[in-house]
Amino acid sequence: MLTSDDKEFLRRFGEAVRARRKERGLSQEAFADEVPLYRSYVADVERGSRNVGLVNALRIAQALGLPLSELIADAEHGEPSP
């Protein structure tokens, strides 16, 4: 069962993914094709309603051109790293 802290981290992770995707000028659909994941999965991640598996988190980070650690740091700090 997810705690409120877990849910908050998932929300911030989703925000970090969305911000980085938008920085690249990609729609959810185009980004999902790059990952590859279903667009609905990406939408769930960005909303924070999906508990992302480690392999999918790595795929998302790679599609964004980031190390996974940087994407997680974005989520931990609530904003993209400089």
C-alpha positions in Angstrom: 0.0 0.0 0.0 1.3 3.4 -0.9 1.7 6.0 1.8 1.0 9.7 1.3 4.7 10.3 1.0 4.9 7.7 -1.7 2.0 9.3 -3.6 3.6 12.7 -3.3 6.9 11.4 -4.8 5.0 9.8 -7.7 3.2 13.1 -8.3 6.6 15.0 -8.3 8.2 12.3 -10.5 5.3 12.8 -13.0 5.7 16.5 -12.9 9.4 16.1 -13.6 8.7 13.8 -16.6 6.1 16.2 -18.0 8.4 19.2 -17.6 11.3 17.5 -19.3 9.1 16.1 -22.1 7.7 19.6 -22.7 11.3 21.0 -22.8 11.9 18.7 -25.7 8.7 19.9 -27.4 7.2 16.4 -27.5 3.5 15.5 -27.2 2.7 12.6 -24.9 2.0 10.5 -28.0 5.4 11.2 -29.7 7.2 10.7 -26.4 5.4 7.4 -25.7 6.5 6.2 -29.2 10.1 7.0 -28.3 10.1 5.2 -24.9 8.2 2.9 -26.1 5.2 2.8 -23.8 1.5 3.3 -24.3 0.4 7.0 -24.3 -2.1 6.2 -21.5 0.8 4.8 -19.4 2.8 8.0 -19.9 -0.3 10.0 -19.0 -0.7 8.0 -15.8 3.0 8.6 -15.0 2.7 12.3 -15.5 -0.4 12.5 -13.3 1.4 10.5 -10.6 -1.2 7.8 -10.6 1.2 5.1 -11.9 3.8 3.4 -9.7 6.5 3.2 -12.3 8.6 0.1 -12.5 12.4 0.5 -12.5 12.9 -0.6 -16.2 10.1 1.8 -17.4 11.6 4.6 -15.3 15.0 3.9 -17.0 13.4 3.9 -20.4 11.6 7.2 -19.7 14.9 8.8 -18.6 16.8 7.5 -21.6 14.1 8.8 -23.9 14.5 12.2 -22.3 18.2 12.0 -22.7 18.9 12.0 -19.0 20.4 9.6 -16.5 17.7 8.1 -14.3 19.4 9.6 -11.3 18.8 13.1 -12.6 15.1 12.5 -13.2 14.8 11.1 -9.7 16.7 14.1 -8.3 14.2 16.4 -10.1 11.4 14.5 -8.3 13.1 14.6 -5.0 13.7 18.4 -5.2 10.4 19.2 -6.9 12.0 20.9 -9.9 14.4 20.2 -12.8 18.0 20.1 -11.8 20.2 22.9 -13.3 
